[in-house]
Amino acid sequence: MSTVAFHTLGCKVNHYETEAIWQFFKVHEYERVEFTQHSDVYVINTCTVTNTGDKKSRQVIRRAIRNNPDAVICVTGCYAQTSPGEIMEIPGVDVVVGTQDRKKMLDYIEQYKEERQPINAVTNIMKTRVFEDMDVPAFTDRTRASLKIQEGCNNFCTFCIIPWARGLMRSRPKEDVLFQAQQLVDAGYKEIVLTGIHTGGYGEDLKDYNLAQLLRELEANVKGLKRIRISSIEASQITDEVIEVLDQSEMIVRHLHIPLQAGSDTVLKRMRRKYTADFYRGRIEKVKNALPKLAITSDVIVGFPGETDEEFMETYKFIQEIGYSELHVFPYSQRTGTPAARMKDQVDDEVKNKRVHQLIELSNQQAKEYASQFEGEVLEVIPEEAYKKAPKSGMLEGYSDNYMKVAFKGAEELIGQIVRVKITKAGYPYNEGEFVRVMDQPKGSPIATTN
């Protein structure tokens, strides 16, 4: 039996796609081994969001070649799509596949074994208009299942290479989404995370169908589904119809990730984001009115080219005003090939780092404030693993529906179940709680695990 080892860099979509690629190998009776082990085939799923992503990808490729110089080295993902030539130049790389045609990977590997000639199978992603169907019936991680519903992005923000790596917006047919959601629930998952490159844009390329309708159909038709989470949604995609669905839903969790990037209109314009701070504020107010105590997380880039102290303070004050439950703060990083990398007035690293720290402090403060509302309340939590801070303590950790990390004492059998937990001490990054009860005992079957 041949062996295959995977290494995934980058985002949740890449992790999802690695699981999907593993399904193809599994059908062909490969055995999966750890990346550090000797393997017949190594698949490196790369990231290109920053120049550092490229560099890390190259390091991992070289590590695989060192692990077994005789193995077939197959490189896929975003860096493979944007820079196949650079990857082909690394001695020892045998097959390069981009962000489409992953189903043909095994054919290319067989072809390479016969011909012993490196294969560059990357094609022009901008011509692709069809969603590449890759099912994942179960995940190596057994508590939350991702379900990829769309691919690509039409936004072309000045700092971002992703449309060139992923192509234009294309949605997965709803029948396939519903079918796979049912498969995942049947495998024992209670929560499904809808994911994609521009997830909230689902349906923009479909006739008379949109994200709100998909959410309604998932809730109505997937038997046994308990929780739906949207991995990310732009402010402009939070339509009144989406708000209505969130308001009426029993399953969609009280958490939205709504990227901000900057709270200054002049910076947003240079970023080529398609909204103003005022528009963003209006959407947040509307969704918060419909869903009190909603957790809102966000992404912010600091030190974008030309960002003045005044512009940074506009962002700082805007964040103060919105009140997030957590922020992901990134110092701006030049990505070769994007308009922002060529802009004058690049901000000094020292200034960037100072601003990053200011925002991280603000984020920590806001996260604590958000969590403090729930002290004494009972929340629904899906425990994922033993408490990382004290693995031997008999405590578990997992996320509540509103994306708070909760640690509490509980038996290992509770992992993957929905349990009610009373928050005894609110905090950040962890909240402490005590187990109340299991929401609903599963009918007969243990949580499915795959490896």
N, C-alpha and C positions, 0 to 999 in steps of 0.2 A: 504494500500500500504506500502510495506517495504521500509526502507530508507538505503542508503549506503553513507559512507563518505570516502574520499581518502586523503592520505598524501604521497607525493612523495619526496624522497631524491635523490640527485645525479644529473646525467647528463640528457641531452636532450632526449636521447633514453628512459630513464625511464619515462620522462614526456609524451613522445609519447605513451609508452606502458600503462600508466595509462589511457590515453584517450581511448585506444583500449579496455582495461578491462572494462571501464565504458560502452562501447557500448554493451557488453554482458549483463550487469546488466539492461541497458535501455530496451533491448528486453524483458527481464523478468519483465518489469514494476516496476522496483525500482525507487524511487525518490532520486536524489542526494542532499545531504545536506553538509553544511560546516563541516570541521573536528572538530571544537570546539563545535559543537552541539551534542545533544543526537541522536544517530543513532542505527539502528538494527544491521548493519554490518559495521565494519571498515576495510579498506584495506590499509595496509602500504607497499609501494613499496620502498624497502631498497637499500642502497648503501654500497659497501665494498671496495672502492678504497683505503681508508686509514683506520687505526685502529679507527680514529675519526669518520669515516663514520659508522662503526659498533656501536660505542658508541651512536652516535646521533640516529641511527635506534632504538636501545634499549630504549632510552628515549622516542621516539615518540610512540613506542609500549605500554609502560607503561602509557603514557598520554591517549591513546585510552581506555585502560582498566579502568582507573579512570573515564573517561567521562561516560561510561556505563558498569559497571561490568557484566551486563547480555547480552551484545552484543556478536555477533560472531566476533572474532578477527582473521583476515586473513593476514598473512605476506607473501610477495612475493619479487622478485627482487634478486639482486646479493648477499647480505648478507644471504638471505634465502637459496640461492643455495650453498654457500661455508660452512655455519655453521648452518645447520638446527637443529642440536642437541642443540646448545647453545640457539637458539630461543625457542625450545620446552620446555626448562627448565624454561622459564619465566612463572610464574603462571598466567593463564588467556589467554594464546595464544591457539587458537583452531585449526587453519588450517595453514599449511606451504606449499607453492608452490614455486618452484624455478624460473628459467628463461625460462622454457618451460611448456607446458601443461596448460597455463593460461586459455584456453577455458573450462577446467574441473573445474575451481574454484567454479562455482555455484553448480555443482554436489557435490563437497566436502562439501560445506556449508550446503546443504540439508542433506547430510549423517550425518554431525556433529549434526544437529538439532535433527535428529532421534536417533542417538546412544549416543550422549553426550560424545564421546571419542575423544581426540585430534588426528588430522590426519597429519602425515608427508608424503607429496606426492612428495618429492624431489627425482629425479632419476639422474643417472650418465649422466651429460651433455656431457662428452667427447665421448659418443657413438652416440650423435645426429648428423645426417648429413643433415637434412632437415630444411629449413627455416620455422619457425612457422608463418603462415599467420594471421595477425591481422590487419584488416582494420580500418582506422579512416576516416569516410566520412566528418567530420567537427570537428573543435576544439573549446574549450571553449574560447581560445584566437583567435581573429578573423582576424588577419592581415597577419600572415605568417603561412603557413601550413608545417609541417614536413612530410616527406614520408620516412619510413624506408625501405632501399633497401638491407641491409645485416646484418648478425649477426655473432658474434664470431671473433676470431683473432688467427693467427698461429704464432705470433712473439715471445712470451715468453721473453719479456724484463725482466731484472733481478729485476726491482723495481715494477713489475706489477702483480697483482693477476687476472686480468680480463679474460685471457683464461680459468682459472679454474672456473670462475663465469659464463662465457658466452659460453664456448665450442669453437670448431674450426670454422674456416671461412665457412660460407654458404650464398649463394646469393639468393635473392628473384627472382622467375621467371619473365622475362621481361614483359610477358603478364599481370601479376598481378600489376607490377609497373605502366605500362601504363594505365591500367584500373583505378587504384586508383588515379593516377594523374588527369585523366579526371574528376573523381568524385569530387576531391577537387576544380578544376577550375569551375566546374558546381555549386559548393556551394558558389562561389564568391571570391575565393582566387586568387590573382594576382601572388604571389610568392610561389614557392615550394622549401623547403630546403631538399636536399637529405641527409639522415642521417643513421647512423649505428654505430657499435662498431669500425669498421675499414673500413669506408665508401669507401675510394679510392681503396680498394682491391676487390670491386665488380667485379664478373666475373672470379676471379682467380680459382674458383672451377667449372666453367661452360665450356662446350666444344665450342670452336670457338665463344666466345662472351665476350665482355669486357665493361668497364665503358665508353670508348669513343663511342662505338656503342649505348649504352643506352642513352647517352646524345643526340646523333644525332636523335634517334627515338623519344625521348620526345619532342624535338623541332619540328620535322616534323609532329607528329601525335596527339599531345594534343591540341585540338582546344581551343583558348582563353587564353592559358598560356602566361604570359608576362616575368616572371623572373625565372631562375633556379639558385640555390645557392648550392654549395657542402659544407657540414658542415666541412669536414676535409679531407686532402689528404696527404699521405707521399711523400717525395721528390722522392722516387724510383717509385712511381705510376704516376708521371707526365711524362708519356711517350711522345715521339714525336707526336704520334697519338692524345693524349689528348691535347697537345699544339695546334695542328692543329685545333681540334674541338673548343677550346676556342677562337682561332683566327678568325674562320669563323662564330662563333655563334652570333646571334642577341639577344639571351636570357640569356646566362650564364653571371652572373654579374662579375664586375671587382674586385673580392675579392676571395682570396684563404687562407684557414687556413692550414699552412704547419708546423707541429710540428718539432721543432729542438731538444729540451731537453738539448743539450750541444753543444758548438762549439769547443770542445777539443776532438781530436781523442782518447786520452787515456781514457777519461771519457766515450765517446761513446762506446768504446770497453767493459768497465766494465758494462755498461748499457745493453750490447748486442743489441745495435741498429745496423741495417744492412747497414750502410753507413758511409762514412768519411765526415769530414767538407768540403773537396774539392769537393766530389761528390755532396753534397747538394748545394754548391755555384754554381756549373756548371748548375744544373737544374734551380735554381732561375734566373741565368743570361739568360738562354734560354727562360724561360717563360716571363721574363720582356721585352726581346727584341720583343717578339710577342705581348705583351700587355703592352704598355707604361702606366705609372700611375696606374698600378695594385696595389691594396691594399693587402699586405701580413701580416697576423697576425700569431702568433706562441705561442707555449708553451715552457717554459724553466724550468728545475729543477735545483736549486742551492743547494750546500752543499751535493751533492751525496757522498756516502762513499769514503774517500780517496781524495776528491777534494782539491788540493793544491791551494795556492794563484796564482801560475803560471797558473794552469789549468783554474781557474776561469777567470783570465785575458784573456786567449785565447778565452773563450766564450764571454767575454765582447767586445773584439776587433772584433770578428767575427760578433756579432750583430750590432756593429757600421758600419761595412763594408756592411752588407746586407741592412740595412735601412728598418725596419718594419713599418707598420702603427699602430701597437699596439702589446704588448706582454702580455701573461698571465704568471706571474712568481710564481713559487711554491717552498717553501723550501722543501728539501727532507724529506719525512716522512716515518719512518720504517713501512713496512706492514708485519706483522707476516705471515710466510709461503712463503715469497719470498727470493731468494738468496741474494739480497742486504741487507735485514734485518740482515743476519748472517755475513755480511762482517765486517772485522776489520776496524779500522780507521773511525769510525762514526764521522762526523763533529759536533763540538760544536754548540749549538743553537745560541749563541751570534754571532759567525762567520757567520752562515747561515743568520741570520736576517740582519746583516750588508750588506751582498752580495745581499740579496733580495732588500733592499732599493736602493742600487747602480743601480740595473737593472731596478727597477721601475722608478727611475729618468731618466735613459736613454730611457726607453720606452715612458715616457711622452714627452720627448724632441723630439723623433722620430715621435710620433703621431702628435705633433704640426707642425713639418716640413712637414710631408706628407699632412696634411690638408691645409697648407698655399698655396700649388700649386693650390688650387681650389677656392681661394678668387676671387670673380667677375664672376665665372663660374656658369652656370645653371646645376643643377643635378636633377636626378629623385629620388624622395623620396616617401616611403610609410609611411604616418603618422600612428602611432600605438595607441597613447593616448594623453591626455592633458599633457602639459609640466610639468614634475615632480617638477622642482624647484619652479614653480609658477603656480599651477593648476588653479587659477582663472583669469589668465592673458589673456585668449583667445588665448593662444599659444598652438601649438601641437608639439609633437616630434616624430621622426621616423628615420629609417636608409636610407641612400642613397644606390644606387646600389653598391658603393665601400665601404660600411660599415662605413660611417661616421655618427655620431649622429647629427641630424640637428633639431634645434628648430625654429619655424616660426609662425607668426600669421595666423590663419585659422579657418574656421568653422568646427564644430564637424563632419559634413556630409562627410568631406574629409578623415576621418579615413578609412584605408583599400584601398583607391584609389591610383593610381600612379599619383603624382603631380610633376610639374616642379618647382624647388625652386632655386632662385639665392642666392649663398653664399655671404653674406655681410660682415661677420666677421668670419674668420677661427679660430679655437681654439681646445682645448681638455679639458674635455671630450665632450663638446658641440660646434657645429658650429651654428652661427646665420644666418638666411636667410630670404628672402621675397618670398612669394607665387607669382608664375607667372601664371600658369594655370594647369587645370586638363588634364592629357594626353588623356584619352578617357573616355567619360561618359559611365557607364554601361548600357547595354540594359535592361531597365525595372526593373531588380530586385535589391533590396538593398543587401548589403553584408549579407551573411547568418551568423546568430549568433546562437550558441547553448549553452545550459547550463544544 
